[in-house]
Amino acid sequence: MNYKTILNILAMLMASLGITLLIPAGISWYYGEGVESGFLFSSGFCILFGVPLWFIFRNDRRLTNRDGFAIVAFSWITTAIISAIPFYMTGAIPNITDAFFEAMSGVTTTGATIIGSPITMPHLPNGIESLPMSVLFWRSFIQWIGGMGIIVFYIAILPLLGVGGVQLFKAEMPGPVADKIRPRVKETARFLWMTYLGFTFAEIILLSMSGMSWFDSVCHAFTTMPTGGFSTKNASIGAFANPVTHYIIIIFMMIAGVNFTLHFRAITGNVKTYFRDKEFLFYLGLIMTITFIIFLTLGAPKNDWSHSNFQNALFQTVSILTTTGFGSADYELWTFFAQFLLLNLMFIGGMGGSTGGGMKTIRFMLILKYAASETRRMLHTKAIIPIRIGKRLISEDIIRNTLGFFLFYVSIFAITSITLTAMDLDIISAVSVAASSIGNIGPALGDFGPTENYALLHPIGKWLLSFCMLLGRLEIFTIMVIFSRVFWK
């Protein structure tokens, strides 16, 4: 492995994050919050260590696949550590475990928070709304930069990785296939980020026009596009009474859950690309079907077919499927059937190539098609039955990779659930929080529902879930390969 190149890129990442920390420091100074020293210390630490290390370890930067996996994995860990420092130094989260959990939840766009419990945080009597605006901005900002991926960002903006960019792109981009939209990886990443930035800016404008303050508009746009779910309010989106605001966020959550290459092709004139894509049609159909079923379960008991019930059904369906995790209502007050549907959506996730987590819709489709083909083979043992999604013939390598991913995903989910029950969590809480963490969703069921937080979870549980968040965000294999002996030979 090229250790110099890896350390060089991590140092560059560290220094760059140090520069971005000046933004919340400026917000704190402008509003007279008095916590700018915590951000400035964090910024100075990152810059003073990052810049010299970047110069010391400069070399030709030629990367192998092994280097690519190492850089992606350690970049996310480094980003989480650095993101945790200002939480701790500003006094917002005066506990190292909690600060790291919040930071990892942010950069992996999970949205699980430890803020809100008066028992563990008496200095924040009003929960999230007691935090300084600078800290609220930082929580949102780390989700935004985590959304499309720190590594893709550096391929796009800093053309210093040379030919090694391909290795990083393959390791970072979610889904079974990294679908490039330009011949060169740097161009691909740049166009993806331009699309991502454009949607973020559009959402900020629309949210502000709907009556949301500029600050809240920026923070919520920064956490919608990465399907993150951090909010500036304790009640999440439920704190905003305007239905227009809810529908704007619904639309952009749906956009964020779609493969960004489809967005780019649509923006460049090929709008029909959405409706020619089988995964998109499945994704859209799933949203419509689950929304309709939940609306029926909400309306039937009291014969209440109000717009509010429909809006909440649609909002929570989109929020959970795209793994955003925003809340417009306390779905734990809904029927058990509705809650069970939402729990199942946690496993599916957004489309491949989106900012969403979960197993991804494309994998779910492929597993269903594989199961159907195996059933047919039982009846026609000598038949050759190819598996297709749309017009694309799926190779055996992709099928094998998908099945392996599914096995790992389910195994980690089961092990995490069992471990959490050993910490005296009830089964509903343990199972749902395991699904939520590895799916990068945030809110779960039981003790960790949309109106609760993770503050009272055992510290070992917080470290375990932090690891699950990282596994889920980096598609499991990127992290698991680092634990193999072959990788380090």
C-alpha positions in Angstrom: 0.0 0.0 0.0 1.2 3.5 -0.7 1.1 4.9 2.8 2.6 8.3 1.8 -0.3 8.9 -0.6 -2.9 7.8 1.9 -1.4 10.1 4.6 -1.1 12.9 2.2 -4.8 12.8 1.2 -5.9 12.5 4.8 -3.8 15.5 5.7 -5.3 17.5 2.9 -8.8 16.4 4.1 -7.9 17.5 7.6 -6.7 20.9 6.5 -9.7 21.5 4.3 -12.1 20.7 7.1 -10.2 23.0 9.3 -10.9 25.8 6.9 -14.6 25.0 6.8 -14.7 25.3 10.6 -14.1 29.1 10.2 -17.7 29.3 8.8 -19.5 28.4 12.1 -16.9 30.4 14.0 -18.0 33.4 12.0 -21.6 32.6 12.7 -20.9 32.4 16.4 -19.1 35.7 16.4 -21.8 37.5 14.3 -24.6 36.4 16.7 -22.5 36.9 19.8 -22.9 33.3 21.0 -19.5 33.2 22.6 -18.5 29.7 21.4 -16.3 30.8 18.4 -13.2 29.9 20.4 -14.2 26.2 20.3 -14.5 26.4 16.5 -11.3 28.4 16.1 -9.3 25.9 18.3 -10.7 23.0 16.2 -9.9 24.9 13.0 -6.3 25.8 14.1 -5.6 22.2 15.2 -6.7 20.8 11.8 -4.8 23.4 9.8 -1.6 23.3 11.8 -1.4 19.6 11.6 -2.9 19.0 8.2 -0.9 21.5 6.1 2.6 20.3 7.2 1.7 16.6 6.9 0.3 17.4 3.4 3.7 18.8 2.3 5.7 16.1 4.1 3.9 13.2 2.4 3.6 14.6 -1.1 4.4 12.1 -3.9 3.2 10.9 -7.3 -0.3 9.8 -5.8 -0.7 6.7 -8.0 -3.3 4.6 -6.3 -4.2 0.9 -6.4 -7.6 -0.5 -5.5 -6.3 -1.3 -2.1 -5.2 2.4 -1.6 -8.7 3.5 -2.8 -10.5 1.4 -0.2 -8.1 2.6 2.6 -8.5 6.2 1.7 -12.3 6.1 1.6 -12.6 4.3 4.9 -10.0 6.3 6.8 -11.3 9.6 5.3 -14.8 9.0 6.8 -13.3 8.0 10.2 -11.1 11.1 10.1 -14.0 13.3 9.1 -16.1 12.0 12.0 -13.3 12.6 14.5 -12.7 16.1 13.3 -16.4 16.9 13.2 -16.7 15.8 16.8 -14.0 18.1 18.1 -16.1 21.4 17.9 -19.1 19.7 19.5 -16.8 18.9 22.5 -14.8 22.1 22.5 -17.8 24.4 22.4 -19.4 22.6 25.3 -22.5 21.7 23.2 -21.8 18.0 23.9 -19.4 17.7 26.8 -18.8 13.9 26.4 -16.4 12.4 24.0 -18.6 9.3 23.2 -21.6 11.4 22.6 -19.7 14.0 20.5 -18.3 11.2 18.3 -21.7 9.5 18.0 -23.3 12.8 16.9 -20.5 13.5 14.4 -20.5 10.0 12.9 -24.3 10.2 12.6 -23.8 13.5 10.8 -21.1 12.6 8.3 -22.8 9.3 7.5 -26.1 11.2 7.0 -27.8 9.0 9.6 -29.5 11.7 11.6 -29.6 9.8 15.0 -29.0 12.3 17.8 -28.1 12.2 21.5 -29.3 15.8 22.0 -32.6 16.2 23.9 -32.4 14.4 27.1 -32.6 16.7 30.2 -31.0 13.8 32.2 -27.7 13.7 30.3 -27.7 17.3 29.1 -29.2 19.6 31.7 -27.3 22.5 30.0 -29.7 22.2 27.1 -33.2 22.6 28.7 -34.9 23.0 25.4 -33.0 20.2 23.6 -31.9 20.9 20.1 -33.4 24.4 20.2 -31.1 25.3 23.0 -28.0 24.8 20.8 -26.2 27.9 19.5 -26.9 28.6 15.8 -23.3 28.0 14.9 -23.5 24.4 16.3 -26.8 23.9 14.6 -25.2 25.0 11.3 -22.2 22.7 11.9 -24.5 19.7 12.5 -26.2 20.4 9.2 -23.1 21.2 7.3 -21.3 17.9 8.1 -24.4 16.0 6.8 -24.2 18.1 3.6 -20.6 17.3 2.9 -21.2 13.7 3.8 -24.1 13.4 1.4 -22.4 12.9 -1.9 -19.2 11.8 -0.3 -16.0 13.4 0.9 -14.0 11.5 -1.5 -16.1 12.3 -4.6 -15.9 15.9 -3.5 -12.1 15.8 -3.6 -12.0 14.1 -7.0 -14.2 16.9 -8.3 -12.6 19.9 -6.8 -9.0 19.0 -6.3 -7.5 17.3 -9.3 -4.6 15.9 -7.3 -5.4 12.2 -7.3 -4.4 11.7 -10.9 -5.4 8.3 -12.4 -6.2 6.9 -9.0 -9.5 8.7 -9.0 -11.1 5.6 -10.5 -10.3 3.5 -7.5 -11.8 6.1 -5.1 -14.9 6.5 -7.3 -15.6 2.7 -7.3 -15.2 2.5 -3.5 -17.4 5.5 -2.7 -20.3 5.4 -5.1 -23.2 3.4 -3.8 -25.1 0.7 -5.6 -24.0 -2.4 -7.6 -22.7 -0.4 -10.5 -20.8 2.9 -10.5 -22.4 4.5 -13.5 -20.1 7.2 -14.9 -21.7 10.0 -16.8 -18.4 11.3 -18.3 -15.4 9.5 -19.6 -13.1 10.9 -16.9 -13.9 10.3 -13.2 -13.0 13.9 -12.2 -15.6 15.2 -14.7 -18.2 12.7 -13.4 -17.7 13.8 -9.8 -17.7 17.5 -10.8 -21.0 17.2 -12.6 -22.5 15.2 -9.8 -21.6 17.9 -7.3 -22.9 20.6 -9.6 -26.2 18.8 -9.7 -26.1 18.3 -5.9 -25.3 22.0 -5.3 -28.0 23.2 -7.6 -30.7 21.2 -5.9 -29.5 22.4 -2.5 -29.7 26.0 -3.6 -33.1 25.6 -5.2 -34.5 24.0 -2.0 -33.1 26.9 0.1 -34.9 29.4 -2.1 -38.2 27.5 -2.0 -38.2 26.9 1.7 -37.5 30.5 2.4 -40.4 31.5 0.1 -42.7 29.1 2.1 -42.1 31.2 5.2 -39.2 29.3 6.8 -36.4 31.6 8.1 -33.2 31.8 6.0 -31.2 30.1 8.6 -33.7 27.2 9.0 -33.9 27.0 5.2 -30.2 26.6 4.8 -29.9 24.0 7.6 -32.8 21.9 6.3 -31.7 22.0 2.7 -28.3 20.9 3.9 -29.8 17.9 5.6 -32.5 17.1 3.0 -30.3 16.6 0.0 -27.9 14.3 1.7 -30.9 12.4 3.2 -29.5 13.2 6.6 -32.5 14.3 8.7 -30.8 16.6 11.3 -33.2 19.5 12.1 -33.0 22.7 14.0 -36.2 21.9 15.9 -37.0 19.3 18.5 -40.2 18.3 16.6 -38.3 18.1 13.3 -40.4 19.2 10.3 -43.5 18.8 12.5 -42.5 22.1 14.0 -43.5 23.9 10.8 -47.2 24.1 10.3 -47.2 25.2 6.7 -48.2 22.2 4.4 -46.2 23.9 1.5 -43.0 23.5 3.6 -43.7 19.8 4.1 -44.4 19.2 0.4 -41.2 21.1 -0.6 -39.2 18.8 1.7 -41.1 15.7 0.4 -40.2 16.6 -3.2 -36.5 17.1 -2.4 -36.3 14.0 -0.3 -37.6 12.1 -3.3 -35.1 13.8 -5.5 -32.3 12.9 -3.2 -33.3 9.3 -3.2 -33.0 9.1 -7.0 -29.8 8.1 -8.8 -28.0 11.4 -9.5 -26.9 10.3 -13.0 -30.6 10.3 -13.9 -30.9 13.9 -12.7 -27.9 14.9 -14.7 -29.3 13.3 -17.9 -32.6 15.0 -17.3 -31.0 18.4 -16.7 -29.0 18.0 -20.0 -32.3 17.5 -21.9 -33.2 13.8 -21.6 -36.1 14.0 -19.2 -37.5 10.7 -20.4 -34.6 8.9 -18.8 -36.5 8.8 -15.5 -39.4 6.8 -17.0 -37.1 4.5 -19.0 -35.4 3.4 -15.8 -36.9 0.4 -14.2 -35.4 1.1 -10.8 -37.0 4.6 -10.8 -40.4 3.2 -11.7 -40.1 0.7 -8.9 -39.0 3.4 -6.5 -41.9 5.7 -7.4 -44.4 2.8 -7.3 -43.2 1.7 -3.9 -43.7 5.3 -2.5 -47.2 5.5 -4.0 -48.2 2.0 -2.8 -47.0 2.3 0.8 -48.4 5.8 1.1 -51.8 4.6 0.0 -51.8 1.6 2.4 -50.7 3.8 5.4 -53.3 6.4 4.5 -55.9 3.7 4.6 -54.7 2.4 8.0 -54.8 5.9 9.4 -58.2 6.9 8.0 -60.2 3.7 8.4 -60.5 3.4 12.2 -62.1 6.8 12.6 -63.2 7.4 9.1 -60.8 10.3 8.9 -59.7 10.9 5.3 -58.3 14.3 6.0 -55.5 15.9 4.0 -53.4 15.9 7.2 -53.4 12.1 7.3 -52.5 11.8 3.7 -49.7 14.4 4.1 -48.2 12.6 7.1 -48.5 9.2 5.4 -46.7 10.5 2.3 -44.1 12.4 4.3 -43.1 9.5 6.6 -43.1 7.0 3.7 -40.7 9.2 1.7 -38.6 10.1 4.7 -38.0 6.5 5.8 -37.6 5.0 2.3 -35.0 7.6 1.3 -33.4 7.1 4.8 -33.7 10.9 5.5 -35.4 10.4 8.9 -37.2 13.7 9.2 -40.5 13.5 11.2 -43.7 15.3 10.5 -45.7 13.2 13.0 -45.2 10.6 15.8 -45.7 7.4 13.8 -45.4 5.4 17.0 -49.0 6.5 17.6 -50.0 4.9 14.3 -51.2 1.3 14.0 -48.7 -1.5 14.4 -49.2 -2.5 10.8 -48.2 1.0 9.6 -45.1 0.9 11.9 -44.2 -2.5 10.5 -44.4 -1.2 6.9 -42.0 1.7 7.9 -39.7 -0.8 9.5 -39.5 -2.8 6.3 -38.8 0.4 4.3 -35.7 0.9 6.5 -34.1 -2.1 4.8 -34.8 -1.0 1.2 -33.5 2.5 1.0 -33.1 4.9 -1.9 -31.9 4.1 -5.5 -28.4 3.2 -6.3 -26.3 6.3 -7.0 -28.5 8.4 -4.7 -27.5 9.9 -1.3 -29.8 7.5 0.5 -28.7 4.6 2.6 -30.2 1.1 3.1 -29.6 -1.9 0.8 -30.7 0.2 -2.2 -33.8 -0.3 -4.4 -31.7 -1.8 -7.2 -30.4 -4.6 -5.0 -33.9 -5.3 -3.6 -35.1 -5.6 -7.2 -32.2 -7.9 -8.1 -32.8 -10.2 -5.1 -36.5 -10.5 -6.1 -35.6 -11.3 -9.7 -33.0 -13.8 -8.6 -35.5 -15.6 -6.3 -38.0 -15.7 -9.1 -35.4 -17.2 -11.5 -34.4 -19.8 -9.0 -38.0 -20.8 -8.6 -38.3 -21.2 -12.4 -35.1 -23.3 -12.5 -36.7 -25.7 -10.0 -39.3 -26.4 -12.7 -37.0 -26.3 -15.7 -33.7 -27.6 -14.4 -31.8 -27.4 -17.7 -33.1 -23.9 -18.7 -30.8 -20.9 -18.9 -32.7 -18.1 -17.4 -30.9 -14.7 -17.6 -31.7 -12.0 -15.1 -32.4 -8.6 -16.6 -33.4 -5.2 -15.1 -34.9 -3.3 -18.0 -32.8 -4.1 -21.0 -29.6 -4.6 -19.0 -28.4 -8.2 -18.6 -27.1 -8.6 -15.1 -23.8 -10.5 -15.0 -23.1 -13.3 -12.5 -20.4 -11.2 -10.8 -23.0 -8.5 -9.9 -25.5 -11.1 -8.8 -22.8 -12.8 -6.6 -21.8 -9.4 -5.2 -25.4 -8.5 -4.4 -26.1 -11.8 -2.6 -22.9 -11.4 -0.7 -23.8 -7.8 0.3 -27.3 -9.0 1.4 -25.7 -11.8 3.5 -23.4 -9.3 5.2 -26.2 -6.8 5.7 -28.6 -9.3 7.3 -25.8 -10.8 9.5 -24.6 -7.5 10.8 -28.2 -6.5 11.5 -28.8 -9.7 13.4 -25.6 -9.5 15.4 -26.3 -5.8 16.3 -29.8 -6.6 17.4 -28.7 -9.5 19.6 -25.9 -7.3 21.1 -28.4 -4.5 21.9 -30.8 -6.9 23.6 -27.8 -7.9 25.8 -27.8 -4.2 27.0 -31.3 -4.7 28.3 -33.1 -3.1 25.3 -36.5 -4.5 24.4 -36.7 -6.4 21.2 -38.7 -3.8 19.2 -36.1 -1.1 20.2 -33.1 -3.3 19.5 -34.3 -4.6 16.1 -35.5 -1.2 14.8 -32.5 0.7 16.0 -30.2 -1.9 14.4 -32.1 -1.5 11.1 -32.1 2.3 11.4 -28.3 2.6 12.1 -27.1 0.3 9.3 -29.6 1.9 7.0 -28.5 5.4 7.9 -32.0 6.5 8.8 -31.9 7.9 12.4 -35.3 7.5 14.1 -36.5 4.0 14.8 -39.2 2.5 17.1 -39.6 1.9 20.8 -37.1 3.8 22.9 -35.7 5.5 19.8 -38.8 6.7 18.0 -39.2 10.0 16.2 -39.8 11.9 19.5 -37.0 10.2 21.4 -33.2 10.3 21.2 -30.2 8.1 21.8 -28.8 9.9 24.9 -29.6 7.1 27.4 -28.2 4.3 25.3 -25.2 2.5 26.9 -21.8 4.0 25.7 -20.8 0.6 24.2 -24.1 0.7 22.3 -23.3 4.1 20.9 -19.9 3.0 19.7 -21.5 -0.1 18.1 -24.1 1.9 16.3 -21.4 4.4 15.2 -19.7 1.5 13.5 -22.9 0.3 12.0 -23.5 3.8 10.6 -20.1 3.7 8.9 -20.7 0.2 7.5 -24.0 1.3 6.1 -22.8 4.5 4.5 -19.8 2.9 2.9 -21.6 -0.1 1.5 -20.1 -2.6 4.0 -17.5 -4.1 1.7 -15.4 -0.9 1.8 -15.0 -1.4 5.6 -15.0 -5.2 5.8 -12.2 -5.5 3.3 -9.9 -3.6 5.6 -10.4 -6.2 8.3 -9.1 -9.0 6.1 -5.5 -10.2 6.4 -5.1 -10.2 2.7 -5.6 -6.4 2.6 -2.6 -5.7 4.8 -0.2 -8.1 3.1 
